[in-house]
Amino acid sequence: MNLDDLKPFWEAYKQEAQTEKIWQEADIQLIIQSNASQKMFISQLRYWLMNTSMYLLLILCTNGC
Amino acid sequence: MKQTLPSQTFTALIKAHQGIIHSICKAYFAHHEDRQDASQEIVLQLWKAYPHFRGEAKVSTWIYRVALNTALNLVKAHKPPTFWYDWAEDEDLADNASAVFVEGSDFVQFVLNQLNPPDKALLILHLEGYEYAEIAQILTLTLTNVSTKLSRIKSKLKKIFKPQDYEP
């Protein structure tokens, strides 16, 4: 496969991605002013808490508790 | 005279180049919510980096650099190591690749899904028409590394797809 053959398909892909979601100025302003980074931190924390709980549960189960 | 605020200039800049952010998020995240979170994080990272942007590089190059690095970090931080199925090693699937995907933009998604996240970034930049030296700069790789990796991607995809699979 020649990678350049993919270029027209990539253009179509970009067009499709852009039409799926179009931001207006207000949307972008909202993102930079919102607490999106806090949300990201919370989701990361939730992810690690879930993993740790699962890990502890597995250890408890395998030890016969 | 009316003065433009930095946030207004930034907003206009992002609005004009939002296609880059959306296409990267689409390439890396399958679920709508993940895409939304990732695109917001990319905008925030761009906003943080904006005071340091001196306009030496093209705006699109700067956006690609920040967006791809953010996407790669998010993939690394949120997902457990993903098992990347090596289609090239599966001869039956490689023979029937054309039966698996549909045409157009879905074909690009199918191709991208065969690659690991860093290789995906390389292919995206190549498809965007960046030179090897620019790709190396954006992804902080060496020129030799870019050339080797792209040639590996090419031969991997060659094993999976035949010309009749993607010719209109």
gemmi code that builds the backbone of each chain (N, CA, C; Angstrom):
import gemmi

chains = {
    "A": [
        ("MET", (0.840, -1.205, 0.000), (0.000, 0.000, 0.000), (0.874, 1.253, 0.000)),
        ("ASN", (0.589, 2.140, -0.925), (1.289, 3.417, -0.936), (0.565, 4.365, 0.023)),
        ("LEU", (1.288, 4.906, 0.983), (0.632, 5.755, 1.998), (-0.034, 6.991, 1.374)),
        ("ASP", (0.526, 7.450, 0.256), (-0.061, 8.622, -0.392), (-1.466, 8.335, -0.946)),
        ("ASP", (-1.743, 7.054, -1.202), (-3.086, 6.690, -1.680), (-4.151, 6.976, -0.630)),
        ("LEU", (-3.686, 7.072, 0.622), (-4.631, 7.307, 1.727), (-5.023, 8.784, 1.868)),
        ("LYS", (-4.250, 9.665, 1.228), (-4.467, 11.109, 1.441), (-5.905, 11.579, 1.135)),
        ("PRO", (-6.487, 11.169, -0.021), (-7.882, 11.607, -0.248), (-8.850, 11.096, 0.808)),
        ("PHE", (-8.589, 9.867, 1.280), (-9.453, 9.293, 2.322), (-9.305, 10.069, 3.627)),
        ("TRP", (-8.070, 10.514, 3.901), (-7.799, 11.282, 5.116), (-8.534, 12.624, 5.068)),
        ("GLU", (-8.566, 13.241, 3.881), (-9.282, 14.513, 3.737), (-10.768, 14.316, 4.039)),
        ("ALA", (-11.326, 13.212, 3.507), (-12.743, 12.904, 3.755), (-12.983, 12.664, 5.245)),
        ("TYR", (-12.031, 12.000, 5.868), (-12.116, 11.677, 7.301), (-12.139, 12.960, 8.130)),
        ("LYS", (-11.256, 13.909, 7.750), (-11.178, 15.182, 8.480), (-12.481, 15.972, 8.328)),
        ("GLN", (-12.991, 15.978, 7.091), (-14.249, 16.687, 6.822), (-15.363, 16.131, 7.696)),
        ("GLU", (-15.407, 14.787, 7.750), (-16.455, 14.125, 8.530), (-16.317, 14.458, 10.016)),
        ("ALA", (-15.066, 14.424, 10.498), (-14.823, 14.714, 11.921), (-15.250, 16.139, 12.255)),
        ("GLN", (-15.014, 17.040, 11.321), (-15.354, 18.444, 11.578), (-16.860, 18.679, 11.564)),
        ("THR", (-17.566, 17.966, 10.669), (-19.012, 18.194, 10.603), (-19.745, 17.570, 11.786)),
        ("GLU", (-19.087, 16.567, 12.412), (-19.712, 15.932, 13.576), (-19.841, 16.910, 14.737)),
        ("LYS", (-18.869, 17.815, 14.848), (-18.887, 18.770, 15.962), (-18.295, 20.098, 15.485)),
        ("ILE", (-19.116, 21.127, 15.541), (-18.600, 22.441, 15.149), (-18.678, 23.369, 16.352)),
        ("TRP", (-17.518, 23.862, 16.771), (-17.460, 24.782, 17.910), (-17.675, 26.215, 17.439)),
        ("GLN", (-18.429, 26.927, 18.221), (-18.538, 28.372, 18.025), (-17.606, 29.025, 19.055)),
        ("GLU", (-17.391, 30.343, 18.888), (-16.492, 31.049, 19.819), (-16.901, 30.824, 21.274)),
        ("ALA", (-18.232, 30.856, 21.499), (-18.730, 30.725, 22.878), (-18.362, 29.373, 23.483)),
        ("ASP", (-18.396, 28.328, 22.646), (-18.051, 26.985, 23.142), (-16.595, 26.942, 23.590)),
        ("ILE", (-15.738, 27.568, 22.775), (-14.301, 27.545, 23.094), (-14.022, 28.376, 24.350)),
        ("GLN", (-14.698, 29.511, 24.452), (-14.554, 30.356, 25.647), (-14.941, 29.578, 26.899)),
        ("LEU", (-16.033, 28.838, 26.755), (-16.543, 28.056, 27.881), (-15.513, 27.006, 28.319)),
        ("ILE", (-14.868, 26.384, 27.337), (-13.868, 25.352, 27.665), (-12.700, 25.963, 28.437)),
        ("ILE", (-12.200, 27.103, 27.941), (-11.015, 27.660, 28.603), (-11.344, 28.290, 29.960)),
        ("GLN", (-12.614, 28.601, 30.156), (-12.979, 29.188, 31.450), (-13.524, 28.156, 32.427)),
        ("SER", (-13.884, 26.996, 31.899), (-14.513, 26.004, 32.778), (-13.468, 25.243, 33.590)),
        ("ASN", (-13.971, 24.341, 34.374), (-13.043, 23.558, 35.206), (-12.770, 22.205, 34.578)),
        ("ALA", (-12.558, 22.220, 33.275), (-12.332, 20.956, 32.559), (-11.119, 20.199, 33.093)),
        ("SER", (-10.099, 20.953, 33.527), (-8.914, 20.265, 34.028), (-9.223, 19.554, 35.344)),
        ("GLN", (-10.125, 20.180, 36.138), (-10.535, 19.535, 37.392), (-11.295, 18.244, 37.098)),
        ("LYS", (-12.136, 18.320, 36.056), (-12.913, 17.138, 35.680), (-11.976, 16.014, 35.283)),
        ("MET", (-10.926, 16.373, 34.552), (-9.949, 15.395, 34.095), (-9.247, 14.761, 35.294)),
        ("PHE", (-8.922, 15.605, 36.295), (-8.263, 15.112, 37.499), (-9.179, 14.139, 38.231)),
        ("ILE", (-10.461, 14.495, 38.330), (-11.423, 13.633, 39.026), (-11.565, 12.298, 38.300)),
        ("SER", (-11.620, 12.343, 36.967), (-11.782, 11.091, 36.227), (-10.537, 10.215, 36.365)),
        ("GLN", (-9.359, 10.847, 36.430), (-8.123, 10.080, 36.633), (-8.116, 9.436, 38.016)),
        ("LEU", (-8.545, 10.228, 39.014), (-8.590, 9.753, 40.395), (-9.554, 8.572, 40.509)),
        ("ARG", (-10.717, 8.722, 39.845), (-11.722, 7.663, 39.877), (-11.155, 6.378, 39.263)),
        ("TYR", (-10.432, 6.563, 38.153), (-9.831, 5.426, 37.457), (-8.845, 4.683, 38.360)),
        ("TRP", (-7.970, 5.414, 39.058), (-6.975, 4.794, 39.928), (-7.606, 4.182, 41.174)),
        ("LEU", (-8.645, 4.842, 41.700), (-9.342, 4.288, 42.868), (-10.013, 2.968, 42.516)),
        ("MET", (-10.640, 2.931, 41.341), (-11.314, 1.704, 40.911), (-10.316, 0.574, 40.719)),
        ("ASN", (-9.187, 0.902, 40.114), (-8.151, -0.103, 39.882), (-7.590, -0.636, 41.188)),
        ("THR", (-7.329, 0.276, 42.141), (-6.776, -0.129, 43.427), (-7.770, -1.003, 44.185)),
        ("SER", (-9.048, -0.612, 44.167), (-10.059, -1.406, 44.869), (-10.145, -2.799, 44.267)),
        ("MET", (-10.103, -2.867, 42.952), (-10.189, -4.149, 42.256), (-8.989, -5.029, 42.625)),
        ("TYR", (-7.843, -4.384, 42.671), (-6.591, -5.088, 42.998), (-6.665, -5.658, 44.414)),
        ("LEU", (-7.130, -4.822, 45.359), (-7.260, -5.275, 46.761), (-8.266, -6.404, 46.879)),
        ("LEU", (-9.366, -6.272, 46.158), (-10.408, -7.299, 46.180), (-9.855, -8.632, 45.681)),
        ("LEU", (-9.088, -8.571, 44.601), (-8.501, -9.788, 44.040), (-7.525, -10.434, 45.029)),
        ("ILE", (-6.723, -9.577, 45.698), (-5.771, -10.107, 46.691), (-6.522, -10.793, 47.828)),
        ("LEU", (-7.600, -10.143, 48.296), (-8.404, -10.710, 49.382), (-9.021, -12.040, 48.956)),
        ("CYS", (-9.532, -12.083, 47.731), (-10.174, -13.300, 47.235), (-9.171, -14.444, 47.113)),
        ("THR", (-7.994, -14.120, 46.546), (-7.007, -15.178, 46.332), (-6.387, -15.666, 47.647)),
        ("ASN", (-6.464, -14.833, 48.707), (-5.936, -15.250, 50.019), (-6.982, -15.984, 50.848)),
        ("GLY", (-8.163, -16.122, 50.295), (-9.226, -16.860, 50.967), (-9.956, -16.096, 52.035)),
        ("CYS", (-9.874, -14.753, 52.017), (-10.597, -13.961, 53.023), (-12.073, -13.796, 52.628)),
    ],
    "B": [
        ("MET", (-9.636, 53.107, 20.087), (-9.485, 51.922, 19.258), (-9.812, 50.668, 20.076)),
        ("LYS", (-10.560, 49.759, 19.458), (-10.958, 48.561, 20.176), (-9.796, 47.563, 20.234)),
        ("GLN", (-9.505, 47.112, 21.462), (-8.378, 46.197, 21.626), (-8.877, 44.746, 21.703)),
        ("THR", (-8.173, 43.841, 21.011), (-8.577, 42.440, 21.042), (-7.899, 41.736, 22.202)),
        ("LEU", (-8.695, 41.038, 22.982), (-8.154, 40.295, 24.125), (-7.445, 39.039, 23.637)),
        ("PRO", (-6.416, 38.559, 24.380), (-5.735, 37.328, 23.948), (-6.705, 36.153, 23.819)),
        ("SER", (-7.686, 36.101, 24.732), (-8.635, 34.980, 24.671), (-9.481, 35.036, 23.407)),
        ("GLN", (-9.751, 36.254, 22.921), (-10.544, 36.380, 21.682), (-9.724, 35.922, 20.472)),
        ("THR", (-8.459, 36.295, 20.459), (-7.578, 35.880, 19.361), (-7.438, 34.365, 19.374)),
        ("PHE", (-7.261, 33.832, 20.591), (-7.098, 32.390, 20.744), (-8.356, 31.653, 20.271)),
        ("THR", (-9.509, 32.156, 20.688), (-10.780, 31.538, 20.327), (-10.944, 31.505, 18.799)),
        ("ALA", (-10.605, 32.606, 18.163), (-10.728, 32.679, 16.704), (-9.772, 31.692, 16.032)),
        ("LEU", (-8.596, 31.573, 16.617), (-7.569, 30.662, 16.093), (-8.036, 29.204, 16.177)),
        ("ILE", (-8.577, 28.852, 17.323), (-9.051, 27.480, 17.536), (-10.263, 27.196, 16.652)),
        ("LYS", (-11.119, 28.190, 16.530), (-12.318, 27.998, 15.700), (-11.908, 27.696, 14.254)),
        ("ALA", (-10.895, 28.413, 13.796), (-10.447, 28.237, 12.410), (-9.750, 26.893, 12.191)),
        ("HIS", (-9.121, 26.381, 13.247), (-8.353, 25.137, 13.091), (-8.968, 23.971, 13.863)),
        ("GLN", (-10.228, 24.055, 14.227), (-10.827, 23.024, 15.068), (-10.849, 21.640, 14.397)),
        ("GLY", (-10.813, 21.628, 13.070), (-10.823, 20.356, 12.333), (-9.677, 19.449, 12.754)),
        ("ILE", (-8.519, 20.052, 13.036), (-7.340, 19.267, 13.449), (-7.653, 18.546, 14.753)),
        ("ILE", (-8.199, 19.309, 15.706), (-8.483, 18.739, 17.041), (-9.520, 17.616, 16.941)),
        ("HIS", (-10.590, 17.888, 16.182), (-11.649, 16.877, 16.083), (-11.161, 15.607, 15.382)),
        ("SER", (-10.336, 15.780, 14.338), (-9.888, 14.576, 13.617), (-8.911, 13.756, 14.478)),
        ("ILE", (-8.078, 14.431, 15.266), (-7.154, 13.689, 16.147), (-7.946, 12.926, 17.213)),
        ("CYS", (-8.937, 13.598, 17.791), (-9.751, 12.935, 18.824), (-10.501, 11.745, 18.231)),
        ("LYS", (-10.976, 11.905, 17.004), (-11.691, 10.807, 16.351), (-10.742, 9.633, 16.085)),
        ("ALA", (-9.507, 9.959, 15.743), (-8.531, 8.914, 15.433), (-8.141, 8.121, 16.681)),
        ("TYR", (-8.113, 8.791, 17.833), (-7.617, 8.141, 19.051), (-8.699, 7.601, 19.980)),
        ("PHE", (-9.874, 8.183, 19.926), (-10.899, 7.779, 20.901), (-12.177, 7.335, 20.200)),
        ("ALA", (-12.578, 6.118, 20.536), (-13.737, 5.544, 19.854), (-15.053, 6.076, 20.418)),
        ("HIS", (-15.059, 6.368, 21.728), (-16.315, 6.763, 22.350), (-16.501, 8.283, 22.358)),
        ("HIS", (-17.746, 8.672, 22.146), (-18.079, 10.093, 22.055), (-17.633, 10.888, 23.287)),
        ("GLU", (-17.885, 10.313, 24.480), (-17.538, 11.033, 25.714), (-16.029, 11.226, 25.855)),
        ("ASP", (-15.282, 10.174, 25.500), (-13.815, 10.263, 25.558), (-13.308, 11.322, 24.595)),
        ("ARG", (-13.945, 11.350, 23.414), (-13.556, 12.343, 22.406), (-13.794, 13.753, 22.909)),
        ("GLN", (-14.950, 13.922, 23.556), (-15.314, 15.240, 24.088), (-14.312, 15.684, 25.163)),
        ("ASP", (-14.008, 14.764, 26.087), (-13.039, 15.069, 27.157), (-11.673, 15.396, 26.562)),
        ("ALA", (-11.267, 14.579, 25.582), (-9.948, 14.770, 24.974), (-9.875, 16.109, 24.235)),
        ("SER", (-10.935, 16.443, 23.505), (-10.884, 17.707, 22.748), (-10.830, 18.903, 23.696)),
        ("GLN", (-11.534, 18.788, 24.833), (-11.487, 19.871, 25.824), (-10.098, 19.990, 26.439)),
        ("GLU", (-9.499, 18.834, 26.720), (-8.158, 18.837, 27.298), (-7.150, 19.432, 26.312)),
        ("ILE", (-7.315, 19.109, 25.042), (-6.403, 19.658, 24.018), (-6.528, 21.180, 23.965)),
        ("VAL", (-7.762, 21.669, 23.985), (-7.963, 23.130, 23.955), (-7.327, 23.774, 25.192)),
        ("LEU", (-7.484, 23.128, 26.343), (-6.884, 23.672, 27.565), (-5.359, 23.696, 27.495)),
        ("GLN", (-4.794, 22.631, 26.950), (-3.333, 22.579, 26.809), (-2.846, 23.644, 25.827)),
        ("LEU", (-3.634, 23.831, 24.760), (-3.275, 24.872, 23.781), (-3.345, 26.255, 24.426)),
        ("TRP", (-4.373, 26.438, 25.246), (-4.556, 27.720, 25.943), (-3.389, 27.994, 26.891)),
        ("LYS", (-2.929, 26.918, 27.576), (-1.792, 27.058, 28.493), (-0.513, 27.382, 27.715)),
        ("ALA", (-0.395, 26.766, 26.525), (0.835, 26.949, 25.733), (0.799, 28.233, 24.902)),
        ("TYR", (-0.387, 28.816, 24.773), (-0.561, 29.985, 23.890), (0.370, 31.165, 24.206)),
        ("PRO", (0.590, 31.513, 25.488), (1.494, 32.647, 25.764), (2.924, 32.404, 25.258)),
        ("HIS", (3.298, 31.127, 25.106), (4.664, 30.806, 24.643), (4.745, 30.658, 23.129)),
        ("PHE", (3.599, 30.690, 22.465), (3.591, 30.545, 21.009), (4.008, 31.868, 20.371)),
        ("ARG", (5.180, 31.814, 19.732), (5.725, 33.062, 19.186), (5.496, 33.192, 17.685)),
        ("GLY", (4.810, 32.232, 17.116), (4.498, 32.312, 15.693), (5.660, 31.935, 14.789)),
        ("GLU", (6.677, 31.264, 15.372), (7.805, 30.832, 14.531), (7.381, 29.671, 13.625)),
        ("ALA", (6.564, 28.795, 14.185), (6.039, 27.688, 13.375), (4.646, 28.076, 12.880)),
        ("LYS", (4.153, 27.309, 11.900), (2.799, 27.570, 11.425), (1.822, 27.233, 12.558)),
        ("VAL", (0.676, 27.916, 12.569), (-0.315, 27.666, 13.625), (-0.735, 26.190, 13.615)),
        ("SER", (-0.961, 25.661, 12.409), (-1.410, 24.266, 12.318), (-0.347, 23.303, 12.876)),
        ("THR", (0.920, 23.610, 12.639), (2.000, 22.750, 13.155), (2.002, 22.770, 14.676)),
        ("TRP", (1.837, 23.969, 15.234), (1.796, 24.114, 16.689), (0.612, 23.338, 17.269)),
        ("ILE", (-0.550, 23.472, 16.606), (-1.747, 22.766, 17.097), (-1.537, 21.258, 17.011)),
        ("TYR", (-0.961, 20.785, 15.902), (-0.682, 19.350, 15.767), (0.245, 18.868, 16.879)),
        ("ARG", (1.282, 19.666, 17.169), (2.259, 19.256, 18.183), (1.569, 19.079, 19.542)),
        ("VAL", (0.835, 20.111, 19.944), (0.187, 20.064, 21.263), (-0.915, 18.994, 21.278)),
        ("ALA", (-1.723, 18.950, 20.232), (-2.861, 18.028, 20.199), (-2.402, 16.568, 20.202)),
        ("LEU", (-1.401, 16.252, 19.382), (-0.949, 14.854, 19.330), (-0.288, 14.432, 20.641)),
        ("ASN", (0.523, 15.313, 21.209), (1.164, 14.955, 22.480), (0.135, 14.799, 23.593)),
        ("THR", (-0.879, 15.661, 23.599), (-1.939, 15.533, 24.610), (-2.701, 14.228, 24.413)),
        ("ALA", (-3.053, 13.929, 23.158), (-3.801, 12.692, 22.885), (-2.986, 11.468, 23.300)),
        ("LEU", (-1.697, 11.478, 22.990), (-0.845, 10.338, 23.353), (-0.753, 10.185, 24.870)),
        ("ASN", (-0.655, 11.316, 25.579), (-0.606, 11.251, 27.053), (-1.912, 10.739, 27.623)),
        ("LEU", (-3.027, 11.172, 27.038), (-4.326, 10.728, 27.535), (-4.511, 9.233, 27.319)),
        ("VAL", (-4.098, 8.765, 26.151), (-4.219, 7.331, 25.858), (-3.380, 6.543, 26.870)),
        ("LYS", (-2.178, 7.052, 27.135), (-1.262, 6.383, 28.064), (-1.820, 6.400, 29.499)),
        ("ALA", (-2.403, 7.520, 29.895), (-2.853, 7.673, 31.280), (-4.160, 6.952, 31.586)),
        ("HIS", (-5.049, 6.904, 30.609), (-6.386, 6.394, 30.911), (-6.619, 4.944, 30.546)),
        ("LYS", (-5.897, 4.469, 29.580), (-6.207, 3.115, 29.116), (-5.155, 2.128, 29.612)),
        ("PRO", (-5.597, 0.919, 29.936), (-4.616, -0.118, 30.233), (-3.911, -0.475, 28.924)),
        ("PRO", (-2.702, -1.059, 28.996), (-2.013, -1.385, 27.748), (-2.929, -2.165, 26.811)),
        ("THR", (-3.142, -1.616, 25.651), (-4.092, -2.222, 24.719), (-3.404, -3.295, 23.892)),
        ("PHE", (-4.158, -4.329, 23.656), (-3.648, -5.370, 22.804), (-3.929, -4.965, 21.356)),
        ("TRP", (-2.849, -4.640, 20.651), (-3.018, -4.229, 19.243), (-2.965, -5.469, 18.378)),
        ("TYR", (-4.079, -5.785, 17.818), (-4.148, -6.996, 17.015), (-3.327, -6.828, 15.743)),
        ("ASP", (-2.431, -7.757, 15.514), (-1.579, -7.658, 14.347), (-2.225, -8.365, 13.164)),
        ("TRP", (-2.944, -7.580, 12.402), (-3.672, -8.138, 11.249), (-2.703, -8.705, 10.216)),
        ("ALA", (-1.553, -8.064, 10.135), (-0.594, -8.482, 9.117), (-0.157, -9.929, 9.328)),
        ("GLU", (-0.189, -10.368, 10.613), (0.244, -11.726, 10.927), (-0.869, -12.738, 10.702)),
        ("ASP", (-2.086, -12.239, 10.592), (-3.220, -13.131, 10.386), (-3.517, -13.200, 8.888)),
        ("GLU", (-3.069, -14.273, 8.259), (-3.180, -14.333, 6.806), (-4.618, -14.364, 6.325)),
        ("ASP", (-5.496, -15.083, 7.057), (-6.893, -15.156, 6.638), (-7.540, -13.787, 6.631)),
        ("LEU", (-7.288, -13.045, 7.723), (-7.888, -11.713, 7.812), (-7.274, -10.768, 6.792)),
        ("ALA", (-5.972, -10.910, 6.590), (-5.313, -10.049, 5.613), (-5.868, -10.324, 4.217)),
        ("ASP", (-6.166, -11.579, 3.931), (-6.723, -11.910, 2.619), (-8.114, -11.340, 2.425)),
        ("ASN", (-8.828, -11.227, 3.548), (-10.208, -10.766, 3.445), (-10.407, -9.356, 3.984)),
        ("ALA", (-9.336, -8.569, 3.997), (-9.423, -7.221, 4.566), (-10.532, -6.407, 3.934)),
        ("SER", (-10.714, -6.561, 2.624), (-11.715, -5.749, 1.929), (-13.121, -6.054, 2.420)),
        ("ALA", (-13.320, -7.261, 2.960), (-14.659, -7.629, 3.428), (-14.961, -7.006, 4.774)),
        ("VAL", (-13.929, -6.548, 5.489), (-14.120, -6.073, 6.856), (-14.534, -4.602, 6.913)),
        ("PHE", (-13.964, -3.768, 6.077), (-14.250, -2.343, 6.188), (-15.154, -1.840, 5.077)),
        ("VAL", (-15.705, -0.683, 5.328), (-16.459, -0.009, 4.287), (-15.587, 1.108, 3.717)),
        ("GLU", (-16.085, 1.758, 2.713), (-15.207, 2.714, 2.020), (-15.127, 4.088, 2.700)),
        ("GLY", (-14.321, 4.964, 2.103), (-14.216, 6.357, 2.528), (-13.526, 6.539, 3.849)),
        ("SER", (-14.119, 7.422, 4.688), (-13.452, 7.775, 5.936), (-13.368, 6.597, 6.902)),
        ("ASP", (-14.299, 5.639, 6.796), (-14.233, 4.450, 7.659), (-12.983, 3.644, 7.352)),
        ("PHE", (-12.569, 3.720, 6.105), (-11.363, 3.011, 5.698), (-10.152, 3.575, 6.449)),
        ("VAL", (-10.088, 4.901, 6.577), (-8.984, 5.540, 7.301), (-9.000, 5.077, 8.762)),
        ("GLN", (-10.200, 5.037, 9.361), (-10.305, 4.602, 10.761), (-9.819, 3.171, 10.904)),
        ("PHE", (-10.179, 2.359, 9.940), (-9.762, 0.953, 9.957), (-8.242, 0.842, 9.868)),
        ("VAL", (-7.670, 1.645, 8.981), (-6.212, 1.636, 8.819), (-5.550, 2.116, 10.112)),
        ("LEU", (-6.057, 3.236, 10.676), (-5.473, 3.792, 11.902), (-5.561, 2.819, 13.063)),
        ("ASN", (-6.650, 2.046, 13.101), (-6.828, 1.099, 14.197), (-5.827, -0.052, 14.169)),
        ("GLN", (-5.140, -0.214, 13.050), (-4.128, -1.271, 12.965), (-2.814, -0.840, 13.617)),
        ("LEU", (-2.718, 0.461, 13.937), (-1.444, 0.993, 14.429), (-1.512, 1.338, 15.910)),
        ("ASN", (-0.349, 1.308, 16.554), (-0.300, 1.734, 17.956), (-0.318, 3.271, 18.014)),
        ("PRO", (-0.626, 3.861, 19.186), (-0.804, 5.333, 19.230), (0.349, 6.167, 18.642)),
        ("PRO", (1.621, 5.875, 18.959), (2.670, 6.719, 18.363), (2.750, 6.595, 16.828)),
        ("ASP", (2.532, 5.371, 16.316), (2.562, 5.184, 14.860), (1.395, 5.896, 14.185)),
        ("LYS", (0.269, 5.931, 14.903), (-0.908, 6.643, 14.407), (-0.568, 8.112, 14.181)),
        ("ALA", (0.155, 8.692, 15.162), (0.549, 10.107, 15.065), (1.439, 10.340, 13.845)),
        ("LEU", (2.354, 9.404, 13.632), (3.259, 9.510, 12.476), (2.485, 9.489, 11.165)),
        ("LEU", (1.556, 8.542, 11.079), (0.783, 8.418, 9.836), (-0.081, 9.657, 9.604)),
        ("ILE", (-0.695, 10.166, 10.678), (-1.540, 11.362, 10.550), (-0.715, 12.525, 9.991)),
        ("LEU", (0.470, 12.725, 10.552), (1.311, 13.843, 10.099), (1.784, 13.630, 8.661)),
        ("HIS", (2.057, 12.383, 8.323), (2.462, 12.092, 6.944), (1.310, 12.401, 5.984)),
        ("LEU", (0.098, 11.993, 6.380), (-1.065, 12.241, 5.529), (-1.373, 13.734, 5.416)),
        ("GLU", (-0.964, 14.486, 6.438), (-1.159, 15.935, 6.413), (-0.128, 16.625, 5.517)),
        ("GLY", (0.816, 15.845, 5.011), (1.799, 16.390, 4.076), (3.042, 16.972, 4.725)),
        ("TYR", (3.281, 16.644, 5.993), (4.491, 17.148, 6.658), (5.727, 16.383, 6.179)),
        ("GLU", (6.831, 17.104, 6.060), (8.108, 16.493, 5.685), (8.639, 15.696, 6.881)),
        ("TYR", (9.555, 14.775, 6.613), (10.119, 13.952, 7.675), (10.731, 14.817, 8.796)),
        ("ALA", (11.428, 15.873, 8.378), (12.093, 16.744, 9.368), (11.057, 17.419, 10.275)),
        ("GLU", (9.935, 17.830, 9.685), (8.882, 18.485, 10.479), (8.227, 17.483, 11.436)),
        ("ILE", (8.006, 16.265, 10.921), (7.399, 15.217, 11.767), (8.322, 14.939, 12.962)),
        ("ALA", (9.622, 14.864, 12.661), (10.602, 14.605, 13.715), (10.545, 15.700, 14.775)),
        ("GLN", (10.396, 16.928, 14.318), (10.337, 18.062, 15.245), (9.053, 18.030, 16.088)),
        ("ILE", (7.934, 17.753, 15.429), (6.648, 17.743, 16.136), (6.610, 16.642, 17.195)),
        ("LEU", (7.104, 15.446, 16.818), (7.000, 14.306, 17.738), (8.273, 14.071, 18.550)),
        ("THR", (9.189, 14.999, 18.454), (10.510, 14.903, 19.107), (11.166, 13.533, 18.883)),
        ("LEU", (11.318, 13.219, 17.612), (11.991, 11.986, 17.207), (13.187, 12.371, 16.335)),
        ("THR", (14.039, 11.395, 16.056), (15.125, 11.700, 15.125), (14.622, 11.455, 13.699)),
        ("LEU", (15.318, 12.025, 12.754), (14.934, 11.893, 11.351), (14.961, 10.423, 10.913)),
        ("THR", (15.994, 9.702, 11.369), (16.133, 8.283, 11.036), (14.976, 7.480, 11.615)),
        ("ASN", (14.617, 7.852, 12.838), (13.501, 7.181, 13.509), (12.204, 7.337, 12.718)),
        ("VAL", (11.955, 8.552, 12.258), (10.730, 8.830, 11.490), (10.730, 7.994, 10.215)),
        ("SER", (11.849, 8.019, 9.522), (11.940, 7.306, 8.257), (11.774, 5.796, 8.454)),
        ("THR", (12.421, 5.243, 9.474), (12.307, 3.805, 9.745), (10.882, 3.431, 10.118)),
        ("LYS", (10.298, 4.236, 11.024), (8.949, 3.922, 11.499), (7.928, 3.990, 10.352)),
        ("LEU", (8.068, 5.021, 9.503), (7.119, 5.150, 8.392), (7.264, 3.991, 7.407)),
        ("SER", (8.500, 3.566, 7.221), (8.688, 2.454, 6.292), (8.118, 1.156, 6.887)),
        ("ARG", (8.208, 1.011, 8.234), (7.605, -0.156, 8.904), (6.078, -0.120, 8.787)),
        ("ILE", (5.525, 1.093, 8.968), (4.059, 1.245, 8.860), (3.620, 0.850, 7.449)),
        ("LYS", (4.384, 1.331, 6.476), (4.062, 1.068, 5.082), (4.061, -0.431, 4.798)),
        ("SER", (5.098, -1.117, 5.264), (5.147, -2.554, 4.961), (4.094, -3.330, 5.750)),
        ("LYS", (3.771, -2.844, 6.932), (2.712, -3.498, 7.714), (1.369, -3.377, 6.980)),
        ("LEU", (1.086, -2.162, 6.501), (-0.184, -1.940, 5.816), (-0.228, -2.647, 4.457)),
        ("LYS", (0.946, -2.772, 3.864), (1.033, -3.454, 2.569), (0.619, -4.915, 2.704)),
        ("LYS", (0.958, -5.484, 3.868), (0.619, -6.887, 4.118), (-0.891, -7.061, 4.263)),
        ("ILE", (-1.537, -6.015, 4.812), (-2.975, -6.121, 5.092), (-3.825, -5.756, 3.874)),
        ("PHE", (-3.440, -4.645, 3.242), (-4.289, -4.133, 2.163), (-3.662, -4.318, 0.791)),
        ("LYS", (-4.513, -4.655, -0.135), (-4.078, -4.743, -1.533), (-4.711, -3.572, -2.268)),
        ("PRO", (-4.130, -3.162, -3.420), (-4.668, -1.982, -4.116), (-6.173, -2.053, -4.364)),
        ("GLN", (-6.695, -3.252, -4.690), (-8.141, -3.340, -4.981), (-9.009, -3.068, -3.755)),
        ("ASP", (-8.389, -3.117, -2.557), (-9.150, -2.873, -1.328), (-9.529, -1.410, -1.159)),
        ("TYR", (-8.697, -0.523, -1.685), (-8.985, 0.885, -1.432), (-9.143, 1.721, -2.681)),
        ("GLU", (-9.033, 1.109, -3.864), (-9.278, 1.880, -5.083), (-10.770, 2.077, -5.238)),
        ("PRO", (-11.177, 3.297, -5.649), (-12.611, 3.530, -5.775), (-13.266, 2.677, -6.866)),
    ],
}
model = gemmi.Model(1)
for chain_id, residues in chains.items():
    chain = gemmi.Chain(chain_id)
    for i, (resn, *xyz) in enumerate(residues, 1):
        res = gemmi.Residue()
        res.name, res.seqid = resn, gemmi.SeqId(i, " ")
        for name, pos in zip(("N", "CA", "C"), xyz):
            atom = gemmi.Atom()
            atom.name, atom.element = name, gemmi.Element(name[0])
            atom.pos, atom.b_iso = gemmi.Position(*pos), 0.0
            res.add_atom(atom)
        chain.add_residue(res)
    model.add_chain(chain)
structure = gemmi.Structure()
structure.add_model(model)
structure.setup_entities()
